[in-house]
Amino acid sequence: MIAEEIEAANRAEATALLIRSGYRVYRPEADVSGEDLVIRTVHGELRPVQLKSRPAVDWRRYGGKDIWMLFPEFVGSSNGRSWFLVPHDQLFAWIKDRHGHTLGWCEAWSYLLVARRRI
């Protein structure tokens, strides 16, 4: 699959899961300020959401903007995988604590996850 196909499939999968979990899902006309989706929680709160194919943070793009990150458990998995919806800044702090000392840290980080084989 090419990147656009993966993104479309992830958006469809995540949207279905969010709706089944009681969220309302809205798609902005344009990806402005990192908002791929806007969701309304069961309590009526609106959350801007950045959809990713793997865990990722980037302070320059998303920091301090109250954006939530939405990503699947791991790349290449089949149906039934877990998805995570977490505030960017909370995830950023957690990742910075673990990787902020590395040479590759530039206030941004992403994980390349390998699919696990089921036996």
C-alpha positions as CSV (number, residue, x, y, z in Angstrom):
1,M,0.0,0.0,0.0
2,I,1.1,3.5,-0.6
3,A,1.0,6.2,2.1
4,E,-2.3,7.8,0.9
5,E,-4.0,4.4,0.9
6,I,-2.7,3.6,4.4
7,E,-3.9,7.0,5.7
8,A,-7.4,6.5,4.1
9,A,-7.7,3.0,5.5
10,N,-6.6,4.2,9.0
11,R,-9.0,7.1,8.9
12,A,-11.9,4.7,8.0
13,E,-10.9,2.2,10.7
14,A,-10.4,4.9,13.4
15,T,-13.6,6.7,12.5
16,A,-15.7,3.5,12.8
17,L,-14.1,2.7,16.2
18,L,-14.7,6.2,17.5
19,I,-18.3,6.2,16.4
20,R,-18.9,2.7,18.0
21,S,-17.4,4.1,21.2
22,G,-19.9,7.0,21.4
23,Y,-17.9,9.8,19.7
24,R,-19.1,12.0,16.9
25,V,-16.5,12.4,14.2
26,Y,-16.1,15.5,12.0
27,R,-13.6,15.9,9.1
28,P,-12.4,19.5,8.6
29,E,-12.4,20.7,4.9
30,A,-8.6,21.4,5.3
31,D,-5.8,20.1,7.5
32,V,-5.2,23.3,9.3
33,S,-3.1,23.5,12.5
34,G,-2.8,19.7,12.6
35,E,-6.5,18.9,12.8
36,D,-7.2,15.8,10.7
37,L,-10.4,15.1,12.6
38,V,-12.5,16.8,15.3
39,I,-14.3,14.6,17.7
40,R,-17.1,15.3,20.1
41,T,-16.9,13.3,23.3
42,V,-19.8,11.7,25.0
43,H,-19.7,14.6,27.4
44,G,-19.9,17.2,24.5
45,E,-16.3,18.3,24.5
46,L,-14.7,19.0,21.1
47,R,-11.1,17.7,20.6
48,P,-8.9,18.4,17.6
49,V,-7.2,15.2,16.5
50,Q,-4.1,14.4,14.5
51,L,-4.3,10.9,13.0
52,K,-1.0,9.1,12.7
53,S,0.0,5.6,11.6
54,R,2.4,5.2,14.6
55,P,3.1,7.0,17.8
56,A,4.6,10.5,17.1
57,V,5.1,13.9,18.6
58,D,6.4,17.2,17.3
59,W,6.4,20.2,19.5
60,R,6.8,22.7,16.7
61,R,3.7,21.4,14.9
62,Y,1.4,20.3,17.7
63,G,2.8,21.5,21.1
64,G,0.7,23.7,23.3
65,K,-2.3,23.5,20.8
66,D,-4.5,21.1,22.8
67,I,-4.3,18.6,20.0
68,W,-4.9,14.9,20.6
69,M,-2.9,12.2,18.8
70,L,-4.7,9.1,17.5
71,F,-2.6,6.1,16.3
72,P,-2.9,2.3,16.1
73,E,-1.1,-0.2,18.3
74,F,1.4,-1.1,15.6
75,V,2.1,-0.9,11.9
76,G,1.1,-3.9,9.7
77,S,-1.4,-5.5,12.1
78,S,-4.7,-6.9,11.0
79,N,-8.2,-6.1,12.1
80,G,-8.9,-5.9,15.8
81,R,-5.8,-3.8,16.7
82,S,-6.0,-1.3,19.6
83,W,-6.0,2.4,19.0
84,F,-4.8,5.1,21.3
85,L,-6.2,8.6,21.7
86,V,-3.9,10.8,23.9
87,P,-3.2,14.5,24.4
88,H,-0.1,15.4,22.3
89,D,1.6,17.3,25.2
90,Q,1.2,14.5,27.6
91,L,2.6,12.0,25.1
92,F,5.4,14.5,24.3
93,A,6.4,14.7,27.9
94,W,6.4,10.9,28.3
95,I,8.5,10.4,25.1
96,K,10.9,13.3,26.0
97,D,11.5,11.7,29.4
98,R,12.6,8.5,27.6
99,H,14.4,9.9,24.5
100,G,15.1,13.6,25.1
101,H,18.8,12.8,25.8
102,T,19.4,11.1,22.5
103,L,21.2,12.6,19.4
104,G,18.0,12.1,17.3
105,W,15.9,14.2,19.7
106,C,14.8,17.5,18.1
107,E,11.6,18.2,20.0
108,A,10.1,15.5,17.7
109,W,10.0,11.8,17.8
110,S,8.3,8.9,16.2
111,Y,8.4,5.1,16.6
112,L,8.8,2.7,13.7
113,L,7.0,-0.3,15.1
114,V,7.4,-3.8,13.7
115,A,4.3,-6.0,13.3
116,R,4.2,-8.9,15.6
117,R,3.5,-12.3,14.2
118,R,0.7,-14.4,15.6
119,I,1.6,-18.0,16.2
